[in-house]
Amino acid sequence: MFDTLSDRLAATFKNLRGKGRLSEADIDATAREIRIALLEADVALPVVRSFIANVKERARGVEVSQALNPAQQMIKIVNEELVGILGGETRRLRFAKTAPTVIMLAGLQGAGKTTLAGKLGLWLKGQGHSPLLVACDLQRPNAVNQLSVVADRAGVSVYAPEPGNGVGDPVKVAKDSIEFARAKVHDIVIVDTAGRLGIDQELMRQAADIRDAVSPDEILFVVDAMIGQDAVNTAEAFRDGVGFDGVVLSKLDGDARGGAALSIAHVTGKQIMFASNGEKLEDFDAFHPDRMASRILDMGDLLTLIEQAEKTFSQEEAAKMASKLASSKGKDFTLDDFLAQMEQVRKMGSISKLLGMLPGMGQIKDQISNIDERDVDRTAAIIKSMTPHERAEPTVINGSRRARIAKGSGVEVSAVKNLVERFFEARKMMSKMAQGGGMPGMPGMPGMPGMGGGPGRQKKQVKQAKGKRKSGNPMKRKAEEQAAAARREQAAAQGGAFGLPAQEDKNFELPDEFKKFMG
């Protein structure tokens, strides 16, 4: 969603690199480019004005003029100001002193409230809570049924006494759900309310009645991150009509300009608390302004990546795999282990999203977006087509076995061959890293051609060839030296540097040793 903004900001900061001092003209030009980038990203005009004013004021101050690297200091200022307009510090949920904690969802129709109720329920369940989803959207066709299906997928309970489709009183359902939650020992109640296509009196009145009936501890305004500047107008209308405590951004994985989402926290004074960035129920997490600012500036989001890894990988499994890789040349690490690790990574989410969290990946985002997620499935199919013995000892896989495996997994024989070769290379590299050997291929690191042999290998002593003997006759020796000098001059005139043949020499070929080395 923020790709365009990221690209413009990256191009702006690129012009600052290498400058030992920023002039007034440099600051004005940078501020102008940032202003254009924010306006093109659909950020609200008052937010842009405030942002640019703060950046220019700080850029002219002592922190840039006395910095060792003014360009990096400028990036730091923009990063901090971005964090500021995104809400500053991370806002956490407030829980009631006496259970249940009541969370009310409000917003326009189509913003994704019902799906988000399931995502929030699953997220809270993962935090050790016992949430209850309450169906108070009794107007939209099949809204109650949709919430029941979402709750079932999330593995949480649902309270839906009315069939909906225009039947039932949403205020009564909300009020009764509190007693139901206490009786069934649910510590959190999530109330899904009805929306409208636009702001109207009936919507506001019903939302206010539900609010008064259940006295929610948190009112979350759910906004579609793709609807542009109208998101700000709708947020202000809800703030004045019903009131809310925090904002939840849905559809953050869209490709629309997401500047309106950046504007809401600054305009309404209410922080963004959660963000939904995918269709799956797991694609939901707390919103961290500092991490989002880092993503926009292409500095990555390693903390979120680490948190996702910690949720997926257990410490025991990680220690087990490390011990296998640290064994003799990593031979205890089999294709079964490789498949298990690959499936664990797959549970963390799509490969392209994971790579997008790494710093500097914005420069190759086109390649990342072209990654075929099905390649993981093909690799898994190849490994599962092998026998247990072949997975444990891939060295036994010969031509006939490769043909059988390829037929069983529906791929070419070359794909099986490439997978086994890549596995051996990866195992060797990971084994060296696990044993503290560092990355192979660096000077002094064994195992790479041209970089020295492994432990115990002795470098072959290259026998120096004897030079051409010079004549003992002074006259003859002088003639030989003059002839050699003439040959060198002729070679220099015809060829390039270091006496190499000129590019016009079509018949020139590299020696066989160089051909072999260059592949």
N, C-alpha and C positions, 0 to 999 in steps of 0.2 A: 504493500500500500504506500510506503514512503520511499519507493525506489527513485522517483523523479526528484524528490527533495534531496535525497542522499547524493544523487549524481551531481546536482547543481552545487551543493555545498562542497563536495569533494573537488570539483573543478575550481571553485573559488579559492579554497585553501591551497591548491596546487600552485596558484600564482604567487603565493606568499613565501613558498619554500626558498631557502637560500638567501633570504634578505636578512642582513644583520641588524637593520633598523627599519621601522615602519614610519613612513612619512604621513603627513596629514592627507595627502592624495591617496596613499595606499589604504588608509582607514576608510575614507569616503567611498572609494571604489569597492572595497570589500563589503561595506555596509549596504551599498546599492545592490550588489549581486545577491546578498542574503535576503534583502527585501523582496527582490523579484522572485527568488526561489520560494519564499514563504507564501507570497501572493499566488504564485502558480500552483502551489500545493493546497490552495483554498483555505488558508488560515485567515481568520477574521481580521479585518483592517485595524480595529483598536488594539488587538493583540500584537500585530506586526509593528505598529507605531511604538508601543511600549517596549517591545523586544529590541528594536533597532536603536532606540534612544539609550537603553541600558548598555547595549554592546558598545556603542560609540563613546559613551561617557567613560566606561571602564577601559576601552582601548587607548584613550588619550591619557589615562592615568599613569601612575608610577609603576604598576604591576607589569605593563608592557614595555615602557621606555627603559626600565632597568633590567629587563629579563635577558638571559643569555640567548634565548631563542624566541624572538617576538612572535614568529608565525605559530609556534606551538602554544605560546601563551594566548594567542588570539583564539585558537581552537578550544583551549581550556575555557575561555570566557563564554564562547558560544555554547559549549556543552553545559556549563553551569546555568546559563540563562534558559536553555531548552528544558533542563530539569525543573527550573522555576515555573515556566508556563505549563508544564505537564503536572504540576501539583506539588513539587518539592519532595517531601519525604513520603514513603510508602504508608498508605492509610490501612489500618487493620480493622476487622469487624469488632464491634462492641457487643459483648455478650451480657445478657441480663444476670443480675445477682441471683435471681430465683428463676429456675427453668419453668417453661420453655422460653428461649430467645425467639422473638418474632421478627422475621424479615419479609418485608412487603416489596414486590416488584411492580413497577409502574412504567408506562411508556406507550407509544403509539402501536397500532396494529401492524404486524409485519416486522417489528424490531427484533423479534426472536426471544420474547419473554418466556414462553412455554419450554422451548428447548433449553434455554439458559437456566430455568428452574431445575431441570434434570442435571445439568452440568454442575451447578452450584451444590446440589444435593450430593452428587458423587464426590466432589472436592471436599465437602465437609465430612462425608463418611470416611474419606481417607485421612482426615485429621482426627478421627476417633469419636466423632459425634454420631447421633442417631436422628437424622432429619426426617421431617414429614412434609410432603408436598400437598398443598391445598388447592383444589380446583375452584377458583372463584370467577373464572371467565365462563359465564353461562350463556353468552350471546353468540360468540363465533361458532359456526357449525363444526362439530367434532373436536372442539377445544378440550373438553373433558376427557374424551377418548385418547387424544394425543398426549395429554399429560400422564394418563395411566400407562400408556406404552413407554413413554420416556422414563417414568419412574421404575418400571419393570426392568428396562435395560440398565438403569443405573443401580439397581438393587436396593432401592429405598422405598419406604411406605408412601401411600397416597391416601388422601381423604377426599372422596368425591361422592357425597350422598345424593347429589342432584344430577340428572342426565344432561343438563345443559341444553343447547340449541334453542335458547329463549325461555327455558323452563327453570324456575327456582329463584331464590333470593340470595344473591352473592354476599350480602352483608351478614345474613343469618349463618350461612355456611362458614364464613370467616370466624364469626364469634363462637360457633359450636366447635370449631377445629381446636381451639385452645384447650377446652375440657377434654376432648378426645386425645390430644397429645399428652396431657397430664396422666390420663388413665393408662395409656399405652407406653408411658415413660419415654417419650421423644423429647430431647432437650432443645431441638430447633424446629421451628415451623416456618416454612417458606410459602408465602401466599402469592399465587399467580392471579393477577387481575386482568380485566378486559381492557382492550385498547380500542382506538378509533383510527380512521384514516387521517383525521386532523383534530385539532384542538376544538372541543365544544363544551357547552355547559353540562350536558348529561355525563360526559366522561369525567369531568372534574368533580361533579357532585358525588358520583358513585365511588370514585377513588377516595374522596374525603370522608365519606360515610364508612368505608372499610377501615380507613386509618383510625377514625374515632372509635370504631367497634373493638379493634384488637390492640390499639396503642403500640404500634411496632417499635422495636428497639432500633431498627435500621430500615429506612425507605430507600431502595435502590432504583435509580432512574436508568432504564435500559434504553440505549440509543444505538441505532444502526450507524456504524462508522462510515457508511458509503453515501449517506443522503446529503452531504454537503452542508452549506451554510444554514439550511433549515434546521439542522440539528441544534444549533445554538439558540434559534428562536423558540423551538419546542422546549428546550431545557429551561429557558427563562420563564416560559408560560407555566410549566409544571412547578418550578420553584415558587412562583408567586401564588399559584392556585392551590396546590396540595402540599408542596414542600418535599424535599428529599435530602438525604444525608450523604449520598455518594452516587457516583456514576459507574455504569457497567457498559463497556464498549463491546458490541457484537459485530461479527463479520469483519474482523480486523485482517483477515486473510484475503480480502477482496483486492481488486486492482484499481479501485477508484482513488481519487486524491483524498488523502486522509487528514487534511489540514483542519477540517472542522472539529475532528476529535481532539486535536491539539489545543483548540480554542476553548472547549467547554469548561475545563477546570479554571482557566483564567477569568472567563466571563462570568460564570455563576458563583465562583468562590467555593465550589464543592469538588473534592478530589475524585479522580478516577480510581476505583478500588479493584475492579476485575476487568479482564479482557478475554474475549472468546476469539480464537484464531484458527478455527477449523470446524468441520462438520461433525467430527467424532465427539463423544461426551468427554473424552480425556483432553480435548483441545481447549483447555480453560485453566487460567491461573490468576493469581494476584497480580495487579499492575504495579510495576516498579518504575517510577519516572526516570531514575538514573539509568536503568538498563535500557529503556526505550530510547533515551537520548543517545546512548552509546550505539545502539543499532542504527539510528538515523545518521550518525556521523561515521558509520562503517568501522566502529571500534569493537564490534562483536558483543556477545552477551554470554560470557563464559560462566557466570554464576548460575544462570538458568540452566545451561547445559549440564553443569555439575549436579544441580539439584535433580534434574531428570535422570541422570545416570545413577544417582544414589537411590532414587525410587525404584529403578529397574534392576540394578545389580546388587546382590547381597555381598557383604564383606567376606563371608565364608567362601562363596563361589570365586570371588576375585583372588583370594589367597590361594585357593586350590589351583586356579589357572596359572598364577604366578609361579607356583612351585613346579608345575609341569614344564613351563617354559624355561625355568632355571635348571632343569635337569640336563643331562648330557646332550648337548646340541639340540635341546628341545624335542627329543624324539618321543617323549611321553605325551606331547601335544598332538592329538589325532584329528582326523577330519570330523569326527563326532563332536569334539570340543570346538572346532572351528564353526561347525553348524550351530551349536548351542550359543556361541558368542554372537554370531550373526543374527540369530533370532532375538537375542536380548537387545541388540542395537535396534532392530526393527520395532520392538515394543516402545522404544523411546519416541518414535514418530518417523516421518518421512526423512530420507537421507538428505534431500535438498534443504529441508528446514533446519536439520542439525548442522549442516555445513554453513548455512546462513548465519548461525550464531557465532562463527569464528571470526576473529578480526581480519579485515582486509578482503573478505570474500565478496564484497560489493564489486570489486574489480573484475571478477569472473562470474558474475551472476547469470550471464547468458549460458555459460557452460553448466552451471548448477541447475538452472531451470530445465536444461535438456537431459538431465539424468533420468534414465528409465528405471523406475522403482521395481519393475518386473525382473530386472537382472538378478535381484536377490532371490526371487522365487525360482528362477532358472538354475541358479547355483545350488539352491536347496534341493531341487529336483534331481540334479546330477549326483549329489552326495547321497541322497536317499535311494538312488538306483544302484548303489554299490552294496556289496556284501559286507557284513561286519568285519571280516578279515581284511578286505580292501580298504575300509575306512581306517582301521588300526595300522595297517602297513601299506601305504599308497605305493611303495616301491614295487609291489608285485603286479601293478596294473600294466599289462602289456597290450599289444595291438588288438588281440581278440577280445580281451576284457574291455578295452576302450570302446570297441564297436558295440558290445552288448550293453554297456552303460549308456552310450549315446542313443541306442534304440529305445532303451527303457525310459529315458528322460526326454526324448523328443528333440534332441539337439544334434548338431554335427559332431563328428569324431574329434575335430580340431578343438571344439569347445571343451571337451573332457580333458584333452591333453593340456590346453592352456590353464585350466583350473588347477590341475595337479602341479604343474610347474610353478604357478603363482603361489600355491600353498607352501611348497618347499621354500621358495624365496622368502615369503612372509614369515614362516616359522624360523628360518635362519636369522632374519633381522630381529624379530621379537626376542629370540633366545639371547642374542648378543646384548640387547638392551636390558633384558632381565638379569643378565649376569654382570651388568655394570660395564659392558664394553663400549657403550655409546653407539652412535649411529654408524653403521658400516659405510665404507666408501670415503671416509675422511682420512687425511694423512695419518699413518700409524695405525689405522684400523684394519684388521685382517679381513680377508675374504673377498675383496674387490680386485678385479684385474688391474694391474698397473699400480696397485697401492701396497704391495708387499704381501708376503705369504702369511699363513696362519702360524700359531704357536708351534715351535719345534722345527719349522721350515728354515732352511739355511738359504740365504741369497746366493745364487750361482755367481761365482767369480767370472766375470767376463774377461777373457784373455785379450789383452790389448794387441792389436796388430802392429807389426813392425813398420815404421815409416820407411819411405823410399830412401835408399842410401844415396848420399851425395858423392859426387866424384871428387877424388883427391887432386885432380888437375885444376888449378885456379882458373884458367881460361875456359875450360869446359864447364866448370861449376857456374861461372858468371853467365855463360850462354844459356845454361839451363834455367837460371833464376830469371833472366830476361824473358825467356819463352813462357815461363809460368806466370809472370806479371802480365804479359800480353794476353794470355788465356783468361786471366781474371778480369781484365778490363773488358774483353769481348763478352764475357758472361754477364758482367754488370750492365753493359749496354743493351744486351738482348733480353735480360731477365729482370726479375723484381728484386726485392730485398733478400738478403742472405743468399744470393746467387741462385734463387729458385728460377725455373724457366718462366718466360713471359706467358701471359694468358693466351697470346695468339698462337702458341705452339699447340696445335690440335692433337699432335701425336703423343703428347706427354701423358704418362700414366704413373700413378703412385706405385711404389714397390709393393710386392705381395704382402710383406709384413704389415705395412700401413693399411692396406686393403682389409686385411683380416681384423686389425685393431678397430678400424672405423666401421666394420660391419658391412 
